[in-house]
Amino acid sequence: MEDEIKQVIIVRKDLKMETGKLAAQVAHASLMSYFETEKKDKKMVKEWLDTGEKKIVLKVENEDSLKKFHEAFKYKGIPSALVTDAGLTQLPPGTLTALGIGPWRSSEINPITSMLKLL
């Protein structure tokens, strides 16, 4: 469905995070972007919660790609949130690991993310 509401998480694959670390970064991105969307459009959040909370996890090659996607979503006014690692385990402090987008309408997300592959 082109007008369904979904959340997209984009993760850097160059970091080669262990499974648990990756899961934690995806969870951070999901919550952070959820709260950004809630500030902007409570109706959108409610509809997403009521329709199964669809999430898609995609991958990018590196930090520059992650930043470019974040800028694209900011430009379009779509709520998003970059995850910066605290550096307590596997990564140096301040490492950008993931980007959460939405929940938002697929018709607005897909044109920006359609070239990305599933993680």
Backbone bond lengths (Angstrom), bond angles and torsions (degrees), N, CA, C in turn:
res aa  C-N    CA-C-N  psi(-1)  N-CA   C-N-CA  omega(-1)  CA-C   N-CA-C  phi
1 M - - - 1.455 - - 1.523 109.67 -
2 E 1.295 115.42 128.54 1.455 119.63 -176.91 1.531 112.74 -75.34
3 D 1.330 117.47 -26.88 1.459 119.06 -177.22 1.520 113.64 -105.00
4 E 1.327 116.74 13.62 1.455 118.95 176.54 1.526 109.34 -69.35
5 I 1.314 114.92 163.08 1.459 119.94 177.28 1.521 107.86 -102.77
6 K 1.327 114.70 132.01 1.468 119.57 179.29 1.518 109.31 -144.26
7 Q 1.304 113.62 166.06 1.462 120.99 173.57 1.520 106.56 -115.69
8 V 1.311 115.58 138.98 1.463 120.87 178.89 1.525 108.02 -119.93
9 I 1.324 114.22 134.85 1.462 120.82 175.35 1.522 106.33 -117.29
10 I 1.322 116.32 128.57 1.466 121.64 177.13 1.528 107.88 -112.29
11 V 1.333 115.80 128.81 1.460 122.08 -174.82 1.528 109.68 -121.45
12 R 1.313 115.80 142.87 1.475 121.30 175.22 1.521 109.94 -75.37
13 K 1.325 116.68 124.53 1.466 118.75 178.99 1.523 112.47 -88.41
14 D 1.335 117.72 -15.75 1.470 120.15 -179.05 1.529 112.82 -70.78
15 L 1.330 117.97 -16.44 1.462 120.61 -178.14 1.523 112.74 -78.65
16 K 1.323 117.10 -19.47 1.470 122.12 179.27 1.535 111.57 49.40
17 M 1.335 115.40 49.74 1.460 120.94 179.62 1.528 110.30 -68.11
18 E 1.318 115.56 146.20 1.456 120.10 173.60 1.526 108.86 -65.77
19 T 1.321 117.02 161.04 1.461 122.37 -173.17 1.525 113.08 -55.05
20 G 1.321 117.62 -46.59 1.461 120.71 -179.33 1.519 112.18 -64.03
21 K 1.323 116.17 -42.05 1.463 121.23 178.76 1.526 110.04 -63.31
22 L 1.325 116.18 -44.92 1.461 121.40 178.69 1.526 110.55 -59.34
23 A 1.323 116.27 -45.81 1.467 120.63 179.73 1.533 110.78 -60.59
24 A 1.306 116.96 -41.41 1.464 120.78 179.53 1.527 111.19 -64.50
25 Q 1.325 117.59 -40.81 1.466 121.09 -179.21 1.529 110.88 -67.50
26 V 1.330 116.51 -38.94 1.466 120.86 176.71 1.536 109.65 -64.08
27 A 1.338 116.82 -42.02 1.466 120.62 178.27 1.530 111.18 -63.04
28 H 1.332 116.77 -42.93 1.475 119.93 176.73 1.529 110.36 -58.90
29 A 1.322 116.88 -46.88 1.470 121.03 -178.47 1.522 111.15 -62.21
30 S 1.321 116.37 -41.06 1.459 120.76 179.86 1.526 111.42 -61.60
31 L 1.320 116.36 -50.03 1.466 119.87 -179.03 1.527 112.21 -66.22
32 M 1.318 116.22 -44.26 1.462 119.56 -177.30 1.525 111.53 -61.91
33 S 1.336 117.15 -44.55 1.465 118.65 -179.27 1.527 111.29 -73.72
34 Y 1.330 117.30 -30.89 1.470 120.61 173.71 1.531 109.59 -56.73
35 F 1.339 116.82 -48.84 1.463 120.37 -178.66 1.532 111.55 -65.41
36 E 1.331 117.80 -34.53 1.474 120.39 175.54 1.526 110.70 -64.20
37 T 1.321 116.39 -41.32 1.468 120.18 178.97 1.519 110.73 -67.35
38 E 1.332 116.47 -40.59 1.463 120.50 179.99 1.531 111.37 -58.84
39 K 1.341 117.35 -36.32 1.469 121.44 177.36 1.522 111.55 -65.43
40 K 1.324 115.97 -33.85 1.465 120.68 -173.76 1.526 113.28 -91.02
41 D 1.344 117.61 -38.24 1.461 119.70 -171.90 1.534 110.64 -154.48
42 K 1.330 116.25 88.80 1.465 121.30 -179.02 1.530 111.73 -62.33
43 K 1.323 117.37 -32.56 1.470 121.33 179.51 1.538 110.20 -64.54
44 M 1.318 116.59 -40.66 1.461 121.43 178.67 1.528 110.29 -62.24
45 V 1.322 116.54 -44.37 1.465 121.63 179.22 1.527 110.62 -62.14
46 K 1.324 117.07 -44.49 1.461 120.32 -179.48 1.523 110.86 -62.39
47 E 1.318 116.98 -44.04 1.466 120.12 179.21 1.534 110.99 -61.74
48 W 1.323 116.67 -41.50 1.467 121.38 178.23 1.522 110.63 -62.07
49 L 1.330 116.87 -45.78 1.460 121.12 178.83 1.529 111.48 -62.67
50 D 1.328 116.10 -37.18 1.464 121.36 -178.37 1.522 113.80 -76.33
51 T 1.333 117.13 -14.23 1.475 119.83 -175.09 1.527 113.03 -116.02
52 G 1.319 118.15 21.83 1.453 120.49 171.23 1.513 117.61 102.20
53 E 1.324 117.79 -0.04 1.474 121.89 174.26 1.532 113.03 55.19
54 K 1.312 117.54 51.08 1.468 121.79 -178.47 1.529 110.41 -59.23
55 K 1.352 114.43 133.64 1.465 121.78 177.69 1.518 109.13 -133.40
56 I 1.309 115.91 142.99 1.465 123.24 176.23 1.527 107.00 -127.84
57 V 1.327 117.36 135.13 1.467 121.08 178.21 1.526 108.24 -114.69
58 L 1.326 115.08 121.62 1.464 123.18 -177.60 1.519 109.59 -117.52
59 K 1.334 116.06 170.63 1.468 119.53 -178.72 1.523 111.55 -129.25
60 V 1.333 113.63 150.06 1.462 121.94 172.47 1.515 108.34 -126.19
61 E 1.321 115.36 165.11 1.465 121.59 -174.40 1.527 114.23 -75.74
62 N 1.351 117.19 -35.40 1.464 118.36 -169.79 1.529 111.93 -161.54
63 E 1.314 115.94 -179.51 1.465 122.76 -178.65 1.522 112.13 -62.79
64 D 1.329 117.55 -41.52 1.470 119.58 -179.84 1.521 111.41 -59.19
65 S 1.330 116.95 -42.28 1.469 120.92 178.31 1.522 110.63 -62.97
66 L 1.321 116.93 -43.39 1.457 121.22 179.63 1.532 110.23 -59.76
67 K 1.316 116.80 -44.76 1.468 121.18 179.25 1.523 111.68 -63.78
68 K 1.330 117.52 -39.51 1.469 120.85 179.74 1.522 111.06 -63.84
69 F 1.326 116.63 -40.93 1.463 119.02 177.45 1.524 110.49 -65.76
70 H 1.315 117.24 -40.36 1.467 119.95 178.16 1.529 110.39 -60.30
71 E 1.306 116.50 -44.51 1.475 120.40 178.64 1.527 111.46 -62.51
72 A 1.327 117.18 -39.69 1.465 121.02 179.63 1.529 111.03 -62.48
73 F 1.318 116.95 -42.36 1.464 119.78 179.59 1.520 111.47 -70.55
74 K 1.322 117.36 -38.09 1.466 119.80 175.52 1.531 109.83 -60.83
75 Y 1.314 116.80 -44.27 1.469 121.75 -179.88 1.532 111.45 -59.21
76 K 1.324 116.14 -39.81 1.469 121.10 -179.46 1.528 112.75 -80.97
77 G 1.335 118.10 -7.19 1.452 121.06 179.51 1.517 113.84 77.31
78 I 1.325 116.16 21.66 1.463 121.61 178.84 1.530 107.95 -94.52
79 P 1.324 117.58 125.61 1.472 120.22 -177.64 1.529 111.98 -58.14
80 S 1.318 114.65 134.16 1.464 120.42 178.98 1.528 108.70 -153.68
81 A 1.337 114.82 164.41 1.467 119.36 -178.70 1.523 109.73 -149.67
82 L 1.330 115.62 128.84 1.464 121.83 175.38 1.528 109.64 -87.13
83 V 1.323 115.95 137.65 1.455 121.49 177.60 1.522 108.84 -97.99
84 T 1.330 115.74 126.65 1.455 122.77 176.10 1.520 108.00 -113.44
85 D 1.324 116.78 122.64 1.464 121.09 -176.56 1.524 111.10 -72.26
86 A 1.323 115.39 143.00 1.471 121.27 179.94 1.524 112.32 -77.13
87 G 1.323 117.76 -16.15 1.457 120.67 177.45 1.513 114.99 80.16
88 L 1.320 117.26 25.31 1.460 120.04 -177.61 1.525 113.29 -87.69
89 T 1.329 117.60 -14.36 1.471 118.89 -177.27 1.527 111.49 -129.49
90 Q 1.316 118.66 -92.67 1.465 122.88 -168.85 1.522 115.99 -90.91
91 L 1.314 117.40 -22.82 1.464 120.76 -171.46 1.521 111.74 -118.38
92 P 1.328 116.92 154.69 1.467 119.61 175.03 1.532 110.77 -65.48
93 P 1.334 117.28 148.86 1.468 119.99 177.47 1.528 110.85 -56.25
94 G 1.323 115.58 139.60 1.456 120.85 176.97 1.515 114.90 88.17
95 T 1.327 118.21 1.11 1.465 120.76 178.91 1.522 109.85 -68.14
96 L 1.338 117.06 126.86 1.464 121.16 174.31 1.525 107.91 -78.61
97 T 1.326 116.97 124.60 1.462 120.88 -173.11 1.516 114.18 -113.61
98 A 1.326 117.88 -35.77 1.458 120.58 -171.99 1.524 110.64 -154.66
99 L 1.320 113.84 164.29 1.460 122.08 176.81 1.515 108.01 -133.05
100 G 1.321 116.12 125.64 1.456 120.91 173.88 1.513 109.54 -99.62
101 I 1.332 116.85 138.47 1.461 122.50 179.74 1.520 108.64 -127.10
102 G 1.319 115.69 126.50 1.452 120.21 176.10 1.515 113.34 75.83
103 P 1.314 114.37 -162.03 1.450 131.23 25.89 1.534 112.36 -69.59
104 W 1.348 113.34 140.48 1.462 120.52 -177.87 1.525 108.65 -155.97
105 R 1.308 116.34 173.42 1.468 121.28 -178.10 1.535 111.38 -68.76
106 S 1.329 114.75 130.75 1.470 121.01 178.31 1.520 111.74 -55.65
107 S 1.324 116.64 -36.01 1.467 120.59 -178.00 1.529 112.28 -62.47
108 E 1.322 117.47 -21.17 1.466 120.76 177.95 1.531 112.06 -99.42
109 I 1.328 117.15 -26.89 1.465 121.22 179.64 1.526 111.68 -81.09
110 N 1.325 116.25 -45.31 1.469 121.08 -172.62 1.526 115.58 -55.74
111 P 1.340 119.68 -41.06 1.470 117.81 179.71 1.534 113.23 -60.03
112 I 1.318 117.28 -25.36 1.469 121.20 -178.25 1.526 111.11 -88.08
113 T 1.332 117.46 -33.32 1.469 120.50 -172.44 1.529 114.99 -107.62
114 S 1.310 117.71 0.20 1.476 120.59 -171.16 1.535 114.25 -58.86
115 M 1.315 118.12 -24.42 1.481 119.58 -178.94 1.516 113.67 -85.37
116 L 1.335 117.45 -7.46 1.468 121.05 -178.26 1.525 111.07 -83.30
117 K 1.329 115.23 152.29 1.465 121.43 179.79 1.519 109.86 -103.26
118 L 1.335 114.37 154.52 1.467 120.15 176.66 1.517 109.84 -62.74
119 L 1.321 115.44 147.49 1.461 120.52 176.75 1.515 109.28 -73.29
